[in-house]
C-alpha cells in the first residue's frame, strides 16, 4: 500500500481546517439566526454548506479517508465555474453579486496543489472497484456452513 507522506497529511488537514473554519464563520451564523425568508430561499443551500463544514472536521482526524469530501468540493466548484460563471463572463454579464460568488468559489484553487493526486489516482481510478454482488456459487459452496438458531 502506498502511504501518504506526513507533509501531505498536514496539507490535507489544512484543507479541512480551511473548509471547516471558513464555512463555520460564513454559514453557521446564518443557520443559527435566519429569517423565514432565508429559510425558504436558501435553507437547502445553507444546510448543505453547514453539513459540509461539519463533515470537514472529520478530515482533521482522518485526512486520507475524507479525501472524497475534498473531491466533492472541487467538483461542485468546477461545475459552477464552467457551467455558470464562464458563460456569464463570456457574455459580459457578470453582476457584482455574481462576481462575489465567483471570487468565493475561486478560493478552491488553493486545494489543488495540497491534494495528494498520486494517491487519488491509485485509490480511486486505478484500483479495482468493490464487487457488485455476492460471490459466485462455487465460492459460496466452499464456505463452511454455520448453524443458525
C-alpha positions as CSV (number, residue, x, y, z in Angstrom):
1,X,0.0,0.0,0.0
2,X,1.3,3.4,-0.9
3,X,1.4,5.7,2.1
4,X,0.7,9.4,2.1
5,X,3.6,11.4,3.5
6,X,3.4,13.2,6.8
7,X,3.7,16.5,4.9
8,X,0.7,15.5,2.7
9,X,-1.3,14.6,5.8
10,X,-0.7,18.0,7.2
11,X,-1.6,19.7,4.0
12,X,-4.8,17.7,3.8
13,X,-5.6,18.7,7.4
14,X,-5.0,22.3,6.3
15,X,-7.7,21.9,3.6
16,X,-10.2,20.5,6.0
17,X,-9.4,23.3,8.5
18,X,-9.9,25.9,5.8
19,X,-13.3,24.3,4.9
20,X,-14.4,23.9,8.5
21,X,-13.4,27.4,9.7
22,X,-14.5,29.2,6.5
23,X,-17.9,27.6,6.4
24,X,-18.2,27.9,10.1
25,X,-17.6,31.6,10.1
26,X,-19.7,32.3,7.0
27,X,-22.6,29.8,7.1
28,X,-23.2,28.8,10.7
29,X,-24.3,32.3,11.9
30,X,-26.9,32.3,9.2
31,X,-28.0,28.8,10.1
32,X,-28.4,29.7,13.7
33,X,-30.0,33.1,13.1
34,X,-32.1,33.1,9.9
35,X,-35.3,34.7,8.8
36,X,-38.2,32.8,7.5
37,X,-37.4,34.3,4.1
38,X,-33.9,32.9,4.2
39,X,-35.2,29.5,5.2
40,X,-37.5,29.5,2.1
41,X,-35.0,30.9,-0.3
42,X,-31.7,29.4,0.8
43,X,-32.4,26.8,3.5
44,X,-31.3,23.8,1.5
45,X,-28.0,25.5,0.3
46,X,-27.2,26.7,3.9
47,X,-27.8,23.2,5.2
48,X,-25.6,21.6,2.6
49,X,-22.8,24.0,3.3
50,X,-23.2,23.7,7.1
51,X,-23.1,19.9,6.7
52,X,-20.0,20.1,4.5
53,X,-18.3,22.3,7.1
54,X,-19.1,19.9,10.0
55,X,-18.0,16.9,8.0
56,X,-14.7,18.6,7.2
57,X,-13.9,18.5,10.9
58,X,-13.6,14.7,10.5
59,X,-10.9,15.3,8.0
60,X,-8.7,16.8,10.8
61,X,-8.6,13.4,12.4
62,X,-8.9,11.2,9.3
63,X,-7.4,13.2,6.4
64,X,-6.9,10.4,3.9
65,X,-10.3,8.8,4.5
66,X,-12.0,12.1,3.9
67,X,-10.4,12.9,0.6
68,X,-13.7,12.3,-1.2
69,X,-15.0,15.3,0.6
70,X,-12.3,17.5,-1.0
71,X,-13.1,15.9,-4.3
72,X,-16.7,16.8,-3.9
73,X,-15.7,20.4,-3.0
74,X,-13.5,20.6,-6.1
75,X,-16.2,19.0,-8.3
76,X,-19.1,21.3,-7.4
77,X,-16.9,24.4,-7.7
78,X,-15.6,23.3,-11.1
79,X,-19.1,22.7,-12.3
80,X,-20.2,26.2,-11.1
81,X,-17.2,27.9,-12.7
82,X,-17.5,26.1,-16.0
83,X,-21.3,25.9,-16.4
84,X,-22.4,29.2,-14.8
85,X,-19.5,31.6,-14.2
86,X,-17.7,31.2,-17.5
87,X,-20.8,31.7,-19.7
88,X,-21.7,34.9,-17.7
89,X,-18.1,36.1,-18.1
90,X,-18.0,35.4,-21.8
91,X,-21.4,37.2,-22.3
92,X,-20.1,40.1,-20.2
93,X,-23.0,39.7,-17.8
94,X,-21.2,39.3,-14.5
95,X,-23.0,41.3,-11.9
96,X,-21.4,42.4,-8.7
97,X,-23.3,39.6,-6.8
98,X,-22.0,37.0,-9.4
99,X,-18.5,38.4,-9.1
100,X,-18.6,38.0,-5.4
101,X,-19.8,34.3,-5.8
102,X,-17.1,33.7,-8.4
103,X,-14.4,35.1,-6.2
104,X,-15.5,33.0,-3.2
105,X,-15.6,29.8,-5.4
106,X,-12.2,30.5,-6.9
107,X,-10.6,30.0,-3.5
108,X,-10.8,26.3,-4.3
109,X,-7.6,26.7,-6.3
110,X,-5.6,26.6,-3.1
111,X,-6.8,22.9,-2.6
112,X,-5.4,21.7,-6.0
113,X,-1.7,21.5,-5.0
114,X,-2.5,20.3,-1.5
115,X,-4.3,17.1,-2.5
116,X,-2.1,14.0,-3.0
117,X,-3.1,13.4,-6.6
118,X,-0.9,10.3,-7.0
119,X,-2.8,8.7,-4.1
120,X,-6.2,9.8,-5.5
121,X,-5.3,8.3,-8.9
122,X,-4.1,5.0,-7.3
123,X,-7.1,4.7,-4.9
124,X,-10.0,6.0,-7.0
125,X,-9.1,5.4,-10.6
126,X,-6.6,2.6,-10.9
127,X,-7.6,0.4,-8.0
128,X,-10.2,-2.3,-8.8
129,X,-13.7,-1.5,-7.7
130,X,-15.6,-3.3,-4.9
131,X,-17.7,-6.2,-6.1
132,X,-21.3,-5.5,-7.0
133,X,-22.9,-8.8,-5.9
134,X,-22.3,-11.8,-3.7
135,X,-19.6,-14.2,-4.6
136,X,-20.1,-16.9,-7.1
137,X,-21.9,-20.2,-6.3
138,X,-18.6,-22.0,-6.3
139,X,-17.3,-19.5,-3.7
140,X,-20.4,-19.9,-1.6
141,X,-20.1,-23.7,-1.6
142,X,-16.5,-23.6,-0.2
143,X,-17.6,-21.6,2.8
144,X,-18.2,-23.7,6.0
145,X,-21.8,-24.0,7.0
146,X,-22.9,-22.1,10.1
147,X,-25.6,-23.1,12.3
148,X,-28.5,-20.7,12.9
149,X,-30.8,-20.8,15.9
